[in-house]
């Protein structure tokens, strides 16, 4: 169906007819961007190279919402590489992830039954799949954790994927407990070792982290065989390109400073830019590509921002109330500090930068208060909402920073 839609759009382009899109296809806050995809030249080159090298495994890392899945899916589609995706939770273990992968491979096996024998998995693997499926069904009403049966091993998984010529994408691996993270390096080594027989089979691990080793703590000997690829936050220009590309697809324009305001509130996160743009279009009844050019008025931006904060209400309001609660005093220290950091546009923020920003409004604000409350906000007492990296402060969760910015805009 997707191929047919693409073909129809290609024909229309050839005939000079502007293709029509649905809003949910253009601004995609929760799924990979396609229509409004922005090229990430450096990251695309790195992924392209790593995918071409036999035996090379990939660890793709970066902030949540930076576009890791989007850019990977884009490259896999360009190179026509099939994938199987396993998504992790805090409760995931290596065994449960492997079982999930076998379940997904079973789907491929079922779909291939009518194809030539060359494309089918061998009978032994088919039997394994049947046993996994039976085990899965029998464990539905059981509280016991699923374990790997003897015939299902990481080695067998690697061989099965090799026969199907698919890569294994493991998403949200940062959520997995540290003890389980260490085990994945052994699985990566298995995938490396079968590269001579199955050069295209790989593990691609994605995680929200500042460094690759925070996602997968692989062994030193694997350093040259694992490609750690960072997906940085989008630049201001890239956020604006995304919005313009989406607007063009829907035949709309954003009035005045809307684009620059979305860029400001997006905090360099593509997913937030998509969500605010989606809210704007939805509130203005733009559901598909417009026949006549439609202008989205600047006055409708506040409603789109309010909708965003409402969606995040349960997640962030309680957190905000907990960490800002303090005894009566001259200053509401935590509120003041969080607003000041959110106001500072540069990334590497020092304690001095924060004090200067605060004293623009509170001229006599004491440096001692800032020192005390910064320590709390990077610790357990402040629920680690701030991160201190060698004296440089930032929000641990950029979505929470956006929430703070929008709260301030609403109060103003």
Buried (B, 14 or more C-beta within 10 A) or exposed (E): EEEEEEEEBEEEEEEEEEBBBEBBBBBBBEEBBBBBBBEBEEBBEBBEEBBEBEBBBBBBBBBBBBBBBBBBBBBBEEEEBEBBBBBBEEEBBBBBBBBBBBBBBBEBBEEBEEEEEEEBBEEEBBEBBEBBBEBBEEBEEEEEEBEBBEEBBBEBBBBBBBBBEBBBBBBBBBBBEEEBBBBBBEBBBBBBEBBEEBBBBBBBBBBBBBEBBBBBEBEEEBEEBBBBBBBBBBEEEBBBBBBBBBBBBBBBBBEEEBBBBBBBBBBBBBBBBBBBBBBBBBBBEBEBBBEEEBEBEEEBBEEBBBBBBEEBEEEBBEBBEEBBEEEEEEBEBBBBBBBBBBBBEEEEBEBEBBBEBBBEEEEEBBEEBBEEBBEBBBEEEBBBBBBBEEEEBBBEBBBBBBBBBBBBBEEE
